[in-house]
Amino acid sequence: MNKIIVSIDGPSGSGKEKIARYISKKYDFFHLDSGILYRRITSIIIKKKIEIDNKKNLTNFLNSIKYLSSRKHKSLRKEDVSNQTSLVAKSAIIRNFINSQQKIIVKKMLKNHAGCVIDGRDIGSKVFKNAKIKLFIRVKPRIRAERRHKQLIEQGEKSIYSRIFKDINLRDKTDKNRRESPLIVPKKAYIIDNSKSFKNTISQINSIFKKVVK
């Protein structure tokens, strides 16, 4: 099987990561969660109190970072980071930096893996336009809010459903209307409905891979 890049795009809480993990395990692909890169840079910006509106200082700060780890950590999933990430991600300077980091990571990982699966908001439409397989995940905001609320409760965090629902709708609006790389359905992308059981989602994915992957 030739080296393959799979892009997975979709709104916040649509299950992109879970789908990417499934594909990664089934096909022995490296999984890159672009959201972790945005969350990590957001976490650093919060800690260092970097003003993202100050383009000169922001550029100098980003130039000082040679490699941004894609390693996951539970602290990056906290609500304060989640709420700031969409705002940070609106910056063209930051998006260009993250896009560059993704390409560096994928190029490196393709040397030792059959392929890479990358999930995010603009992977198929902007970062990897030539991805072999492009997926776009759809789930209604209500269902996404319910799933996120349940997840936070299970993690022992306080969670108010109405606030989660409001935040998800706000993030959707921000992602879809930002000037730089808005959330859209990439050209030639397969639409995946992840509203039902994961078994149903897997069935859709396997059907696509049978057609494309030889």
VEXDREN-2710 file (C-alpha; in Angstrom, 1 decimal):
% VEXDREN-2710
k/r/px/py/pz
1/MET/0.0/0.0/0.0
2/ASN/1.4/3.4/-1.0
3/LYS/1.9/6.1/1.6
4/ILE/-1.5/7.6/2.4
5/ILE/-2.6/10.8/4.0
6/VAL/-6.1/10.9/5.4
7/SER/-7.7/14.2/6.5
8/ILE/-10.6/14.4/8.9
9/ASP/-12.4/17.7/9.4
10/GLY/-15.4/18.6/11.3
11/PRO/-16.8/20.9/14.1
12/SER/-15.9/20.8/17.8
13/GLY/-17.0/17.6/19.5
14/SER/-17.9/15.7/16.3
15/GLY/-15.8/12.7/17.2
16/LYS/-12.9/13.4/14.8
17/GLU/-10.3/12.1/17.3
18/LYS/-12.1/8.8/18.0
19/ILE/-12.5/8.2/14.2
20/ALA/-8.8/9.0/13.6
21/ARG/-7.7/6.6/16.3
22/TYR/-9.8/3.8/14.7
23/ILE/-8.2/4.4/11.3
24/SER/-4.8/4.7/12.9
25/LYS/-5.1/1.4/14.6
26/LYS/-6.7/-0.5/11.8
27/TYR/-4.3/0.6/9.1
28/ASP/-1.2/1.2/11.2
29/PHE/-1.2/4.9/10.4
30/PHE/0.3/7.6/12.5
31/HIS/-2.4/9.8/14.1
32/LEU/-1.8/13.5/14.4
33/ASP/-4.4/15.5/16.3
34/SER/-4.0/19.1/15.0
35/GLY/-6.2/20.3/17.8
36/ILE/-3.6/19.2/20.4
37/LEU/-1.1/21.5/18.6
38/TYR/-3.5/24.4/18.9
39/ARG/-4.3/23.6/22.5
40/ARG/-0.7/23.3/23.4
41/ILE/0.2/26.7/21.8
42/THR/-2.8/28.2/23.5
43/SER/-1.8/26.8/26.9
44/ILE/1.7/28.3/26.4
45/ILE/0.3/31.7/25.4
46/ILE/-1.9/31.7/28.5
47/LYS/1.0/30.9/30.8
48/LYS/3.4/33.3/29.2
49/LYS/0.6/36.0/28.8
50/ILE/1.4/36.5/25.2
51/GLU/-0.7/39.2/23.5
52/ILE/-1.8/37.6/20.2
53/ASP/-2.8/41.1/18.8
54/ASN/0.8/42.2/19.1
55/LYS/2.0/40.7/15.8
56/LYS/5.7/41.5/16.2
57/ASN/5.9/39.9/19.7
58/LEU/3.7/37.0/18.6
59/THR/6.0/36.3/15.6
60/ASN/9.1/36.5/17.7
61/PHE/7.5/34.1/20.2
62/LEU/6.6/31.6/17.6
63/ASN/10.0/31.8/15.9
64/SER/11.6/30.8/19.2
65/ILE/9.7/27.5/19.0
66/LYS/11.5/25.0/16.7
67/TYR/9.3/22.0/17.5
68/LEU/5.8/21.8/19.1
69/SER/5.1/18.5/20.7
70/SER/1.9/16.7/19.6
71/ARG/1.9/14.6/22.8
72/LYS/-1.5/14.6/24.5
73/HIS/-2.0/15.7/28.1
74/LYS/-5.2/16.0/30.1
75/SER/-4.4/19.6/31.1
76/LEU/-4.8/20.6/27.4
77/ARG/-8.5/19.5/27.6
78/LYS/-9.4/21.8/30.4
79/GLU/-12.2/24.2/29.7
80/ASP/-10.1/27.4/30.1
81/VAL/-7.8/26.2/27.3
82/SER/-10.8/24.9/25.2
83/ASN/-12.5/28.3/25.4
84/GLN/-9.4/30.2/24.4
85/THR/-8.3/27.9/21.6
86/SER/-10.9/29.0/19.1
87/LEU/-9.9/32.7/19.6
88/VAL/-6.2/31.9/19.3
89/ALA/-6.8/29.8/16.2
90/LYS/-8.3/32.9/14.4
91/SER/-4.8/34.3/14.1
92/ALA/-3.3/33.9/10.6
93/ILE/0.2/34.0/12.1
94/ILE/-0.6/31.1/14.5
95/ARG/-2.4/29.1/11.9
96/ASN/0.6/29.3/9.5
97/PHE/2.9/28.2/12.3
98/ILE/0.7/25.2/13.2
99/ASN/0.3/24.3/9.5
100/SER/4.1/24.3/9.1
101/GLN/4.5/22.1/12.2
102/GLN/1.9/19.6/11.0
103/LYS/3.8/19.2/7.7
104/ILE/7.1/18.7/9.5
105/ILE/5.6/16.0/11.7
106/VAL/3.7/14.2/8.9
107/LYS/6.8/14.2/6.7
108/LYS/8.8/12.7/9.5
109/MET/6.2/10.1/10.4
110/LEU/5.6/8.9/6.9
111/LYS/9.1/7.4/6.9
112/ASN/8.1/4.8/9.4
113/HIS/4.3/4.4/8.8
114/ALA/2.1/3.3/6.0
115/GLY/0.2/6.6/6.2
116/CYS/-0.9/9.4/8.4
117/VAL/-4.4/10.4/9.6
118/ILE/-4.8/14.0/10.7
119/ASP/-7.9/15.5/12.2
120/GLY/-8.8/19.2/12.6
121/ARG/-10.8/22.0/11.1
122/ASP/-8.9/22.8/7.9
123/ILE/-6.9/19.7/7.2
124/GLY/-8.4/18.7/3.8
125/SER/-9.3/22.2/2.8
126/LYS/-6.0/23.9/3.6
127/VAL/-3.2/21.9/5.2
128/PHE/-3.2/18.7/3.1
129/LYS/-5.3/19.5/0.0
130/ASN/-3.9/16.5/-1.8
131/ALA/-4.9/14.0/0.9
132/LYS/-5.8/10.6/-0.6
133/ILE/-8.9/10.4/1.5
134/LYS/-10.8/13.4/2.9
135/LEU/-13.5/12.9/5.5
136/PHE/-15.9/15.5/6.9
137/ILE/-17.7/14.6/10.2
138/ARG/-21.2/15.8/10.9
139/VAL/-23.1/15.7/14.2
140/LYS/-25.8/18.0/15.4
141/PRO/-24.7/20.5/18.1
142/ARG/-27.2/19.1/20.6
143/ILE/-25.7/15.6/20.4
144/ARG/-22.2/17.0/20.6
145/ALA/-23.1/19.0/23.7
146/GLU/-24.6/15.9/25.4
147/ARG/-21.5/13.8/24.7
148/ARG/-19.1/16.5/25.9
149/HIS/-21.2/17.0/29.1
150/LYS/-21.1/13.3/29.8
151/GLN/-17.4/13.2/29.2
152/LEU/-16.6/16.0/31.6
153/ILE/-18.8/14.5/34.3
154/GLU/-17.0/11.1/33.9
155/GLN/-13.6/12.9/34.2
156/GLY/-14.8/14.3/37.6
157/GLU/-15.2/17.9/36.3
158/LYS/-18.2/20.2/37.0
159/SER/-20.3/20.6/33.9
160/ILE/-23.4/22.5/33.0
161/TYR/-25.1/21.2/29.8
162/SER/-26.6/24.6/28.8
163/ARG/-23.2/26.2/29.0
164/ILE/-21.6/23.4/27.0
165/PHE/-24.3/23.8/24.3
166/LYS/-23.8/27.5/24.2
167/ASP/-20.0/27.2/23.9
168/ILE/-20.3/24.6/21.1
169/ASN/-22.6/26.9/19.1
170/LEU/-20.2/29.8/19.7
171/ARG/-17.2/27.7/18.5
172/ASP/-19.1/26.6/15.4
173/LYS/-19.9/30.2/14.6
174/THR/-16.2/31.3/15.2
175/ASP/-14.8/28.4/13.1
176/LYS/-17.2/28.9/10.2
177/ASN/-16.8/32.6/10.0
178/ARG/-13.1/33.2/10.7
179/ARG/-11.3/34.9/7.9
180/GLU/-8.3/32.5/7.9
181/SER/-9.1/28.9/6.9
182/PRO/-12.8/28.8/7.9
183/LEU/-14.4/25.4/8.7
184/ILE/-15.8/24.1/5.4
185/VAL/-16.4/20.8/3.7
186/PRO/-13.2/20.2/1.6
187/LYS/-13.5/19.5/-2.1
188/LYS/-14.0/15.7/-2.8
189/ALA/-14.6/15.0/0.9
190/TYR/-16.7/12.1/2.0
191/ILE/-19.4/13.1/4.5
192/ILE/-19.6/10.9/7.6
193/ASP/-22.6/11.0/9.9
194/ASN/-21.4/10.3/13.4
195/SER/-24.7/11.0/15.1
196/LYS/-25.6/7.4/15.7
197/SER/-23.6/4.4/17.1
198/PHE/-19.9/4.2/16.4
199/LYS/-20.5/0.9/14.8
200/ASN/-22.6/2.7/12.2
201/THR/-19.7/5.3/11.7
202/ILE/-17.2/2.5/11.3
203/SER/-19.3/0.9/8.6
204/GLN/-19.3/4.2/6.6
205/ILE/-15.5/4.5/7.0
206/ASN/-14.8/0.9/6.0
207/SER/-17.0/1.3/2.9
208/ILE/-15.0/4.3/1.8
209/PHE/-11.6/2.7/2.4
210/LYS/-12.6/-0.4/0.4
211/LYS/-13.2/1.8/-2.6
212/VAL/-10.1/3.9/-2.3
213/VAL/-7.3/1.9/-0.6
214/LYS/-5.9/-0.9/-2.7
END
